[in-house]
Amino acid sequence: MVAVQEEYQTVIFESDCKSLITETEARCPWEVEAVAKDIKEWAKTRNWSFNWCRRVQNRASHWIAGKCLNRNLLLFLGCIPPGLNSILCNDLS
């Protein structure tokens, strides 16, 4: 995790995975339990906050993650891919 590697002390995490965000204090579904345990340990010594947002509020992150999983994302300095550009424009309106 970049926040751990870069030793960031203050971080705000947002995710549309409600069980991951809201279940860090309770028993998690097995699919996210290992991640939740790691997050709880890291957060003990850092100023980290965790926020859940609806998928519609997280479309840009979801789009980027999907492209990265499929290795279809080419990033160019100063250039936003067309699919992402339309999502960002809609978020601003």
ROFIZA-175450 format. One record per residue (C-alpha): x, y, z; residue in one letter. Coordinates in steps of 0.02 Angstrom, whole numbers, plus 50000, padded with zeros to 5 digits. Layout:
! residues N
XYZA ...
***
This chain:
! residues 93
500005000050000M 500715016749946V 500195025550107A 501225013250209V 502715012950092Q 502805031850083E 502515033150272E 501025044950255Y 500345048950428Q 498725057550375T 497685048950243V 495845048650196I 495285032550114F 493665032050015E 492915016349945S 491265010149878D 491604993349963C 490474996450113K 490954980550205S 492794985050197L 492525002650264I 491164999550394T 491694982550457E 493464986750515T 492834986950694E 491754971350680A 491904954150604R 492144955750416C 491594944450276P 493014932550238W 493294940650068E 493944956650149V 494494950550320E 496374950250284A 496344967650208V 495314974350354A 496544967050480K 498014975350392D 497114992050386I 496684991150571K 498504987850616E 499185001750506W 497875014150567A 498345011750751K 499885022650733T 499275034650599R 497955048050573N 496945038250446W 495095040050414S 493965028650313F 492445034550217N 491155024650121W 490415032349965C 489165025849840R 489815018549676R 489075033249581V 490165044749687Q 491695034249653N 491565031949465R 493275039149422A 494185027449542S 493145012749483H 493535016749301W 495415018049334I 495455001949437A 494534992549300G 495744998449168K 497244994049276C 496574976449308L 496424973849121N 498084982649088R 497174994248968N 497665010749045L 498975021248962L 499385037149057L 500135052048971F 500755067149065L 499525081249045G 498235070648955C 496675062749031I 495975047548937P 494305051548851P 493285039348955G 493945046449117L 493765064249056N 491875062349032S 491685054649206I 492645068949286L 491615081849190C 490005073749250N 490645073749430D 490935092449420L 489215096549353S 
***
